[in-house]
Amino acid sequence: MIKNKSQAILGYAFLIAVVVTAIIAMSVYMKRRIQGGYKKSADVFGQGEQYEPFGGTVEE
């Protein structure tokens, strides 16, 4: 009886660890996706030019 209960607890702990690891791994990709969306919006709004505080433009 104790062996079955401890196996169930270990199984749930392993499952939780896998889910947490997957969420942490996906957070990196979600951050990149969100930042890419911000950059795309800024490029459209700024017509592809980078902001310069003193009125200059960035030469590429």
mmCIF file of the C-alpha atoms, coordinates in Angstrom:
data_MODEL
# 
_entry.id   MODEL 
# 
loop_
_atom_site.group_PDB 
_atom_site.id 
_atom_site.type_symbol 
_atom_site.label_atom_id 
_atom_site.label_alt_id 
_atom_site.label_comp_id 
_atom_site.label_asym_id 
_atom_site.label_entity_id 
_atom_site.label_seq_id 
_atom_site.pdbx_PDB_ins_code 
_atom_site.Cartn_x 
_atom_site.Cartn_y 
_atom_site.Cartn_z 
_atom_site.occupancy 
_atom_site.B_iso_or_equiv 
_atom_site.pdbx_formal_charge 
_atom_site.auth_seq_id 
_atom_site.auth_comp_id 
_atom_site.auth_asym_id 
_atom_site.auth_atom_id 
_atom_site.pdbx_PDB_model_num 
ATOM 1  C CA . MET A 1 1  ? 0.000  0.000  0.000   1.00 0.00 ? 1  MET A CA 1 
ATOM 2  C CA . ILE A 1 2  ? 2.764  2.473  0.928   1.00 0.00 ? 2  ILE A CA 1 
ATOM 3  C CA . LYS A 1 3  ? 4.748  1.478  -2.167  1.00 0.00 ? 3  LYS A CA 1 
ATOM 4  C CA . ASN A 1 4  ? 1.839  2.265  -4.498  1.00 0.00 ? 4  ASN A CA 1 
ATOM 5  C CA . LYS A 1 5  ? 1.201  5.607  -2.805  1.00 0.00 ? 5  LYS A CA 1 
ATOM 6  C CA . SER A 1 6  ? 4.857  6.630  -3.015  1.00 0.00 ? 6  SER A CA 1 
ATOM 7  C CA . GLN A 1 7  ? 4.962  5.612  -6.692  1.00 0.00 ? 7  GLN A CA 1 
ATOM 8  C CA . ALA A 1 8  ? 1.915  7.783  -7.382  1.00 0.00 ? 8  ALA A CA 1 
ATOM 9  C CA . ILE A 1 9  ? 3.497  10.753 -5.604  1.00 0.00 ? 9  ILE A CA 1 
ATOM 10 C CA . LEU A 1 10 ? 6.737  10.320 -7.577  1.00 0.00 ? 10 LEU A CA 1 
ATOM 11 C CA . GLY A 1 11 ? 4.747  10.041 -10.800 1.00 0.00 ? 11 GLY A CA 1 
ATOM 12 C CA . TYR A 1 12 ? 2.886  13.280 -10.097 1.00 0.00 ? 12 TYR A CA 1 
ATOM 13 C CA . ALA A 1 13 ? 6.119  15.034 -9.099  1.00 0.00 ? 13 ALA A CA 1 
ATOM 14 C CA . PHE A 1 14 ? 7.748  13.947 -12.359 1.00 0.00 ? 14 PHE A CA 1 
ATOM 15 C CA . LEU A 1 15 ? 4.739  15.116 -14.372 1.00 0.00 ? 15 LEU A CA 1 
ATOM 16 C CA . ILE A 1 16 ? 4.759  18.508 -12.649 1.00 0.00 ? 16 ILE A CA 1 
ATOM 17 C CA . ALA A 1 17 ? 8.506  18.834 -13.278 1.00 0.00 ? 17 ALA A CA 1 
ATOM 18 C CA . VAL A 1 18 ? 8.033  18.113 -16.986 1.00 0.00 ? 18 VAL A CA 1 
ATOM 19 C CA . VAL A 1 19 ? 5.203  20.650 -17.286 1.00 0.00 ? 19 VAL A CA 1 
ATOM 20 C CA . VAL A 1 20 ? 7.176  23.355 -15.462 1.00 0.00 ? 20 VAL A CA 1 
ATOM 21 C CA . THR A 1 21 ? 10.215 22.705 -17.659 1.00 0.00 ? 21 THR A CA 1 
ATOM 22 C CA . ALA A 1 22 ? 8.090  22.980 -20.801 1.00 0.00 ? 22 ALA A CA 1 
ATOM 23 C CA . ILE A 1 23 ? 6.556  26.264 -19.615 1.00 0.00 ? 23 ILE A CA 1 
ATOM 24 C CA . ILE A 1 24 ? 9.985  27.735 -18.863 1.00 0.00 ? 24 ILE A CA 1 
ATOM 25 C CA . ALA A 1 25 ? 11.302 26.649 -22.271 1.00 0.00 ? 25 ALA A CA 1 
ATOM 26 C CA . MET A 1 26 ? 8.290  28.128 -24.064 1.00 0.00 ? 26 MET A CA 1 
ATOM 27 C CA . SER A 1 27 ? 8.606  31.440 -22.208 1.00 0.00 ? 27 SER A CA 1 
ATOM 28 C CA . VAL A 1 28 ? 11.836 32.161 -24.112 1.00 0.00 ? 28 VAL A CA 1 
ATOM 29 C CA . TYR A 1 29 ? 10.090 31.711 -27.462 1.00 0.00 ? 29 TYR A CA 1 
ATOM 30 C CA . MET A 1 30 ? 7.047  33.704 -26.372 1.00 0.00 ? 30 MET A CA 1 
ATOM 31 C CA . LYS A 1 31 ? 9.258  36.628 -25.294 1.00 0.00 ? 31 LYS A CA 1 
ATOM 32 C CA . ARG A 1 32 ? 10.984 36.599 -28.679 1.00 0.00 ? 32 ARG A CA 1 
ATOM 33 C CA . ARG A 1 33 ? 7.642  36.506 -30.478 1.00 0.00 ? 33 ARG A CA 1 
ATOM 34 C CA . ILE A 1 34 ? 6.266  39.431 -28.485 1.00 0.00 ? 34 ILE A CA 1 
ATOM 35 C CA . GLN A 1 35 ? 9.450  41.459 -29.007 1.00 0.00 ? 35 GLN A CA 1 
ATOM 36 C CA . GLY A 1 36 ? 9.292  40.702 -32.733 1.00 0.00 ? 36 GLY A CA 1 
ATOM 37 C CA . GLY A 1 37 ? 5.725  41.983 -32.834 1.00 0.00 ? 37 GLY A CA 1 
ATOM 38 C CA . TYR A 1 38 ? 6.770  45.208 -31.090 1.00 0.00 ? 38 TYR A CA 1 
ATOM 39 C CA . LYS A 1 39 ? 9.657  45.655 -33.535 1.00 0.00 ? 39 LYS A CA 1 
ATOM 40 C CA . LYS A 1 40 ? 7.418  45.054 -36.537 1.00 0.00 ? 40 LYS A CA 1 
ATOM 41 C CA . SER A 1 41 ? 4.898  47.597 -35.254 1.00 0.00 ? 41 SER A CA 1 
ATOM 42 C CA . ALA A 1 42 ? 7.641  50.132 -34.542 1.00 0.00 ? 42 ALA A CA 1 
ATOM 43 C CA . ASP A 1 43 ? 9.115  49.660 -38.009 1.00 0.00 ? 43 ASP A CA 1 
ATOM 44 C CA . VAL A 1 44 ? 5.736  50.291 -39.622 1.00 0.00 ? 44 VAL A CA 1 
ATOM 45 C CA . PHE A 1 45 ? 5.031  53.295 -37.408 1.00 0.00 ? 45 PHE A CA 1 
ATOM 46 C CA . GLY A 1 46 ? 8.535  54.749 -37.769 1.00 0.00 ? 46 GLY A CA 1 
ATOM 47 C CA . GLN A 1 47 ? 8.753  53.989 -41.506 1.00 0.00 ? 47 GLN A CA 1 
ATOM 48 C CA . GLY A 1 48 ? 11.850 51.869 -40.919 1.00 0.00 ? 48 GLY A CA 1 
ATOM 49 C CA . GLU A 1 49 ? 13.940 54.649 -39.377 1.00 0.00 ? 49 GLU A CA 1 
ATOM 50 C CA . GLN A 1 50 ? 15.514 54.504 -35.959 1.00 0.00 ? 50 GLN A CA 1 
ATOM 51 C CA . TYR A 1 51 ? 14.817 57.301 -33.488 1.00 0.00 ? 51 TYR A CA 1 
ATOM 52 C CA . GLU A 1 52 ? 17.638 59.747 -32.858 1.00 0.00 ? 52 GLU A CA 1 
ATOM 53 C CA . PRO A 1 53 ? 17.100 62.143 -29.929 1.00 0.00 ? 53 PRO A CA 1 
ATOM 54 C CA . PHE A 1 54 ? 18.812 65.156 -31.587 1.00 0.00 ? 54 PHE A CA 1 
ATOM 55 C CA . GLY A 1 55 ? 17.178 64.926 -34.995 1.00 0.00 ? 55 GLY A CA 1 
ATOM 56 C CA . GLY A 1 56 ? 19.866 62.911 -36.778 1.00 0.00 ? 56 GLY A CA 1 
ATOM 57 C CA . THR A 1 57 ? 19.255 59.801 -38.797 1.00 0.00 ? 57 THR A CA 1 
ATOM 58 C CA . VAL A 1 58 ? 21.032 56.479 -38.666 1.00 0.00 ? 58 VAL A CA 1 
ATOM 59 C CA . GLU A 1 59 ? 23.064 55.610 -41.764 1.00 0.00 ? 59 GLU A CA 1 
ATOM 60 C CA . GLU A 1 60 ? 23.101 51.927 -42.654 1.00 0.00 ? 60 GLU A CA 1 
# 
